[in-house]
Amino acid sequence: MAGEIESFQRRRPGFISIDMKGPPLYYQSLAGSPRQNGDEPWRTRCRSFSIYPVMSRRRRGSSTPPRRSAARQSSGGALTQSSRNGSKACDRSSAGFSSTNVVLTGAGTSEFVGHCIEGRLRKGLGAPVNVVSSTKIVTNPEDVFIEGYHTLLVSFARSGDSPESVGAVEIADQTSGTVSHLVVTCNAEGALNRWAERRAASGEGAARSGSAASRVFSLCLDERTDDKGLAMTASFTNMVVAGILLSHAFGFGGCGDAVRRAIEAGKNLLARAPDTLRTVCDAGFDRAVFLGDGALCGTAVESHLKLQELTAGKVMCAWDSFPGLRHGPEAVVDGRTLVVAYLSEDPYRRGYEEDLLAELREKGLGKTLLVCGGWVDGRTKALADAVVDWDPEGTLKVGDDYSPPVAVITGQLLGLFKSISLGLKPDAPSEGGIIHRVVKGVKVYDPAHFRKTGKFKVIAQG
């Protein structure tokens, strides 16, 4: 099966194109399911389950920009300059990051993009970076935006049609602080991207801020990233890659090599993981706990939701850091629990992780202990029941900040195989229609209007 997946990858590779010197960068992952009747059941039953990250300002094989792709100037022009001239570094002080608070937002999986990249962005931008869900912004905006402080609000969204997506940016502009916007979305026709295009075209952001330049920037990913199944897969990995690249806004030096190493790691994982993970799923479990540190903690957060979504809640999931599991959450790990450990490549963090794995072994906790990472040594393997190693020779050294798009494939495949083993349809696992691709029945209210009149005014709904 692994060989078939690999050959299919070569027929339909993912594609990332950044305006940098040198050849295009390729990032390959599980590239969806073929349309052949003779394919294996797990592939024919999930036609839009795909993880082929594609981030492109130009269509492959064409010099024409994608339809309705938006590229608007942001605060100080910093992000615009770096995206158009990838080899040119931008000055942090001229970009205004010395006094900027960066807030990463989204709902559900789109929020979890932020958890995978916040550390990388802090280091790359040299600014405070925090993750706040759009659902919190619409209810408690005063807890997020600081008076007299400039905020760059980075909104991640697959479709951009969730009411909170537009509601959050509208409410952000009501605050007393200066807010600039960067929208990262997979859908050029979505409500969030249309909002950004209108704001940038009208210069409304500039008028509100008193700046000569618009403070709204929209980065639309290739339309192939807008996966059509219920659970976000390709869209998630794409937006994570885009976020990682934003951390290099002041210079792309070394970024290309880092992404290329991640590409090779993804190929290795796809060649090794499917049979192992399908066996783990067939063995049976009804709980799962995902563990990770740093950026890989964000991977654990996303993986717990993916497995829970794709099994329609039949597998209840949790997540934590390795040290954090001891402080109460360890109580949920019983004899029917799958424990998935995303391992750091950093030897200091790996020490904490191995200590926790040894403790679980000593206590006899968990049905299956699955470890996933690069260069898994013999000591760690001895503590595990199953291993997914994307760098068995220890030559790639992807690094923790660049690992989430690789590691999360494990969580996505677990969700896929477990969904099938339970007799569900991975593209539409919620048989009772409890959850949907885009949330329904949500109204977002105007907080300023309510405080002034005591009446609710709907500014977004779905």
C-alpha positions in Angstrom: 0.0 0.0 0.0 2.8 2.4 0.8 4.3 1.9 -2.6 1.0 2.7 -4.3 0.7 5.9 -2.3 4.2 6.9 -3.3 3.6 6.4 -7.0 0.4 8.3 -6.8 2.3 11.1 -5.2 4.6 11.3 -8.1 1.7 11.5 -10.5 0.1 14.3 -8.6 2.7 16.2 -6.6 1.8 19.1 -4.3 3.2 22.4 -5.3 4.4 25.4 -3.4 5.6 28.5 -5.3 7.2 31.4 -3.5 8.8 34.3 -5.2 12.3 33.2 -4.4 15.5 32.7 -6.4 16.0 29.2 -7.6 13.7 26.3 -8.5 10.2 26.0 -7.0 9.7 24.2 -3.7 7.8 21.0 -3.5 6.0 19.7 -0.5 4.4 16.3 -1.0 2.0 14.6 1.4 -1.0 12.3 1.2 -2.3 13.5 -2.1 -5.9 12.5 -1.9 -7.6 9.4 -3.3 -7.7 8.3 -6.9 -10.9 7.9 -8.8 -10.3 4.3 -9.8 -12.8 1.7 -8.9 -10.1 -0.9 -8.3 -8.4 1.1 -5.6 -8.3 0.0 -2.0 -11.5 0.7 0.0 -9.9 3.3 2.3 -8.9 5.3 -0.7 -12.2 5.1 -2.7 -14.3 6.0 0.3 -12.5 9.4 0.9 -12.4 11.1 -2.4 -11.6 14.6 -1.1 -9.5 13.6 1.9 -6.2 15.1 0.7 -3.1 16.6 2.2 -1.2 18.1 -0.7 -0.1 21.6 0.5 -0.2 24.1 -2.4 0.7 27.7 -1.7 1.0 29.7 -4.9 0.7 33.2 -6.1 0.8 31.9 -9.7 -0.8 28.8 -11.1 1.5 26.0 -12.0 2.7 26.3 -15.5 1.3 29.8 -15.9 2.5 33.3 -15.3 -1.0 34.5 -14.7 -2.0 35.1 -11.0 -4.8 32.8 -9.7 -8.4 34.1 -10.2 -9.3 36.8 -7.7 -6.1 36.2 -5.7 -5.6 39.2 -3.5 -2.3 40.8 -2.6 -2.8 44.0 -0.7 -0.4 46.1 1.2 -0.1 45.6 4.9 1.2 47.7 7.8 4.4 49.3 6.7 4.4 47.2 3.5 6.6 44.7 5.2 4.7 41.5 4.3 4.0 42.8 0.8 7.6 43.5 0.1 8.8 40.1 1.4 6.1 38.2 -0.5 7.0 39.9 -3.8 10.7 39.9 -3.3 11.5 36.8 -1.3 15.3 37.2 -1.5 15.2 40.7 0.0 15.2 41.2 3.7 12.9 43.8 5.3 13.9 46.0 8.2 12.1 45.2 11.4 12.0 48.8 12.6 10.7 50.1 9.3 8.0 47.5 9.5 6.9 48.7 12.9 7.2 45.3 14.7 9.0 46.9 17.6 5.6 48.1 18.9 3.3 45.5 17.3 1.3 42.7 19.0 0.6 39.9 16.6 -2.6 37.9 17.2 -3.2 34.7 15.3 -6.9 33.8 15.1 -9.3 31.3 13.6 -11.9 28.8 14.8 -11.3 25.1 15.4 -8.5 23.7 13.1 -7.9 27.2 11.8 -7.1 28.3 15.3 -4.7 25.4 15.7 -2.6 26.6 12.8 -1.6 29.4 15.2 -0.5 26.9 17.9 1.9 25.3 15.4 3.6 28.5 14.3 3.4 31.0 17.2 6.9 30.1 18.5 8.4 30.3 15.0 6.8 33.7 14.4 8.0 35.1 17.7 11.5 34.2 16.8 11.3 35.3 13.2 9.4 38.6 13.7 10.9 39.5 17.1 7.5 40.5 18.4 4.9 39.2 20.9 2.7 36.6 19.2 -0.4 35.1 20.8 -3.1 32.7 19.6 -6.7 33.7 20.3 -9.7 31.9 18.8 -12.1 34.0 16.7 -14.8 32.7 18.9 -13.2 34.5 21.9 -12.7 37.7 19.9 -16.4 38.0 19.1 -17.4 37.5 22.7 -14.5 39.1 24.6 -12.7 41.6 22.3 -11.6 43.7 25.2 -9.5 40.8 26.5 -7.5 40.7 23.2 -6.8 44.2 21.9 -4.7 46.6 23.9 -5.6 50.3 23.9 -2.8 52.4 22.3 -1.0 49.3 21.0 -0.8 48.3 17.4 -2.1 44.8 16.6 -1.5 42.7 13.5 -4.5 40.3 13.4 -3.7 37.3 11.3 -6.9 35.4 10.4 -6.6 31.8 9.2 -9.7 30.3 7.5 -10.3 27.5 5.0 -13.6 28.7 3.5 -13.7 32.1 5.2 -17.5 31.6 5.4 -17.9 30.9 9.1 -19.7 33.8 10.8 -16.9 34.2 13.4 -14.3 34.8 10.6 -15.9 38.0 9.4 -17.3 38.9 12.8 -13.9 38.8 14.4 -12.3 41.2 11.9 -15.2 43.6 12.0 -15.2 43.7 15.8 -11.4 44.1 15.9 -11.8 47.3 14.0 -14.1 48.7 16.7 -11.4 48.6 19.3 -9.5 51.6 20.5 -6.2 50.2 19.3 -4.8 50.3 15.7 -5.5 47.0 14.0 -3.9 45.8 10.7 -5.2 42.6 9.1 -3.6 39.7 7.3 -6.1 37.2 6.0 -4.7 33.7 5.0 -7.4 31.6 3.4 -8.0 28.8 0.9 -11.1 30.2 -0.7 -10.9 33.3 -2.9 -14.7 33.4 -3.0 -15.2 33.2 0.7 -16.8 36.0 2.8 -13.5 36.7 4.6 -11.5 37.2 1.5 -14.2 39.3 -0.1 -14.2 41.5 3.1 -10.4 41.9 2.8 -10.6 42.8 -0.9 -13.3 45.4 -0.3 -11.4 47.0 2.6 -8.2 47.1 0.7 -9.8 48.4 -2.5 -11.7 51.1 -0.7 -8.8 52.2 1.5 -11.1 52.0 4.5 -8.4 50.5 6.6 -6.1 53.5 5.8 -8.9 55.9 6.6 -9.5 54.4 10.0 -5.8 54.3 10.9 -4.8 57.6 9.4 -2.2 55.9 7.3 -1.5 56.5 3.6 -1.5 52.8 3.0 -4.2 50.2 3.4 -3.8 48.0 6.5 -5.4 45.0 5.0 -3.5 42.2 3.2 -5.0 39.0 1.8 -3.0 35.9 1.0 -5.2 33.4 -1.0 -3.7 29.9 -1.3 -4.2 27.7 -4.4 -7.9 26.6 -4.8 -6.8 22.9 -4.5 -6.1 23.5 -0.8 -9.8 24.2 -0.2 -10.6 20.6 0.7 -14.2 19.6 0.4 -14.6 17.0 3.2 -15.8 17.9 6.6 -12.4 17.7 8.3 -9.6 20.2 7.4 -6.5 18.4 6.1 -4.9 19.9 3.0 -6.1 23.4 4.1 -4.5 22.9 7.5 -1.0 21.9 6.3 -1.1 24.6 3.7 -1.8 27.3 6.2 0.8 26.0 8.5 3.4 26.2 5.7 2.3 29.7 4.8 2.6 30.7 8.5 6.1 29.3 8.8 7.1 31.3 5.7 5.7 34.5 7.2 8.2 34.1 10.0 10.8 34.7 7.3 9.3 38.0 6.2 12.6 39.8 7.0 14.7 37.4 4.9 14.2 34.0 3.3 17.7 32.8 3.9 17.8 29.1 4.8 14.0 28.8 4.5 14.2 26.9 1.2 16.5 24.2 2.6 14.3 23.8 5.7 11.2 23.2 3.6 13.0 20.8 1.3 14.0 18.7 4.3 10.4 18.7 5.5 9.5 17.5 2.0 11.8 14.5 2.3 10.5 13.8 5.8 7.0 13.8 4.5 7.9 11.3 1.7 9.6 9.1 4.3 6.5 9.2 6.6 4.2 8.3 3.8 6.3 5.4 2.7 6.4 4.0 6.3 3.4 5.1 8.2 0.2 3.8 6.5 0.6 0.1 7.3 1.7 0.8 10.8 -1.2 3.2 11.5 -3.8 1.0 10.0 -2.7 -1.9 12.2 -2.9 0.4 15.2 -6.4 1.4 14.3 -7.5 -2.2 13.7 -6.3 -3.2 17.1 -9.0 -1.2 18.7 -9.2 1.8 21.1 -11.9 4.2 22.2 -9.7 6.9 23.7 -6.7 8.7 22.4 -4.2 11.2 24.0 -1.8 13.2 21.8 1.4 14.6 23.3 3.8 17.2 22.0 6.1 20.0 23.1 6.6 23.4 21.4 5.3 23.5 17.9 4.5 19.8 18.1 2.1 20.6 20.9 0.1 22.5 18.3 0.3 19.3 16.2 -1.1 17.3 19.1 -4.0 19.8 19.5 -4.9 19.5 15.8 -4.5 15.7 15.8 -6.9 15.2 18.8 -9.6 17.1 16.9 -9.0 15.3 13.6 -9.4 11.9 15.1 -12.4 12.9 17.1 -14.1 14.6 14.1 -13.4 11.7 11.7 -14.8 9.2 14.1 -17.9 11.3 14.9 -16.9 11.4 18.6 -16.8 7.6 18.9 -13.2 8.0 19.9 -12.8 10.7 22.6 -9.5 12.5 22.4 -7.3 14.7 24.6 -4.0 16.5 24.2 -1.2 17.9 26.4 2.5 18.5 26.6 4.6 15.7 27.9 5.3 17.3 31.3 1.7 18.5 31.5 0.1 15.1 31.3 1.2 14.3 34.8 -0.8 17.2 36.3 -4.2 15.5 36.2 -4.8 14.6 32.5 -2.9 11.3 33.0 -6.1 10.0 34.7 -7.8 9.5 31.3 -5.2 7.1 30.1 -6.6 3.6 30.6 -6.4 0.2 29.0 -8.4 1.3 25.9 -6.3 4.4 25.2 -4.0 5.1 22.3 -1.2 7.4 23.3 0.5 9.2 20.4 3.8 10.9 21.3 5.1 13.5 18.8 8.9 13.5 19.6 11.1 16.6 19.5 14.4 16.5 17.7 15.9 18.6 20.4 17.9 16.4 22.8 16.9 18.5 25.8 13.2 18.2 25.2 13.6 14.6 24.1 14.9 13.9 27.6 11.6 15.0 29.2 9.6 13.1 26.6 11.5 9.8 27.2 11.0 10.2 31.0 7.2 10.4 30.5 7.1 7.5 28.1 9.1 5.4 30.7 6.7 6.4 33.4 3.7 5.3 31.3 5.4 2.0 30.7 6.2 1.5 34.4 2.6 2.2 35.3 1.2 0.0 32.6 -0.9 2.9 31.2 -2.4 2.9 27.7 -3.4 0.2 25.2 -0.9 1.2 22.5 2.0 3.7 22.8 2.8 5.1 19.3 5.8 7.4 18.9 6.3 9.6 15.8 9.3 11.7 15.0 12.6 12.0 13.3 15.6 9.8 14.2 13.9 7.7 16.9 16.7 6.0 18.7 16.8 2.5 20.2 16.0 3.6 23.8 12.8 5.4 22.6 11.8 2.5 20.4 12.1 0.1 23.3 9.4 2.2 25.2 6.9 2.1 22.3 4.5 -0.4 20.8 4.6 1.3 17.3 7.0 3.7 15.7 6.7 6.2 12.8 10.1 7.6 12.0 10.4 10.1 9.2 14.2 10.5 9.5 15.6 7.0 10.3 19.1 7.9 9.2 19.2 11.1 11.2 20.3 13.1 8.2 17.4 15.4 7.5 17.2 17.3 10.9 13.9 19.0 10.0 13.7 20.8 13.3 10.8 21.2 15.6 9.5 24.5 14.1 9.2 23.0 10.7 7.9 19.5 11.7 4.1 20.2 12.2 3.2 19.8 8.5 5.0 16.4 8.5 4.0 15.1 11.9 0.3 16.0 11.6 0.0 13.5 8.7 0.1 10.8 11.4 -2.9 12.3 13.1 -4.8 12.7 9.9 -4.1 9.1 8.8 -5.2 7.8 12.2 -8.5 9.7 11.7 -8.9 8.3 8.2 -8.2 4.6 9.1 -10.2 4.7 12.3 -13.1 6.3 10.6 -13.2 3.5 8.0 -12.7 0.8 10.6 -15.8 2.1 12.4 -17.8 1.9 9.1 -18.0 5.7 8.7 -17.4 7.9 5.6 -14.3 10.1 6.2 -15.6 12.9 4.1 -18.9 13.0 6.0 -18.4 11.1 9.3 -21.2 12.9 11.2 -24.1 10.7 10.2 -26.6 12.7 12.3 -25.4 16.0 10.9 -24.2 17.2 14.2 -21.2 19.0 12.8 -20.7 20.5 9.4 -18.0 21.7 7.1 -19.0 25.3 7.8 -20.7 26.0 11.1 -24.5 26.7 11.0 -26.9 28.5 13.2 -24.4 31.1 14.5 -25.1 34.8 14.9 -22.3 37.3 15.6 -23.5 40.5 17.3 -22.1 44.0 17.2 -20.7 44.7 20.7 -20.5 48.5 20.3 -24.1 48.7 19.2 -25.2 46.6 22.2 -23.4 48.7 24.7 -24.9 51.8 23.2 -28.5 50.7 22.8 -28.8 47.5 24.8 -30.1 45.8 21.7 -28.5 43.0 19.6 -27.5 43.8 16.0 -26.3 40.9 13.8 -23.2 41.7 11.8 -22.5 38.1 10.6 -24.5 34.9 10.6 -24.5 31.5 9.0 
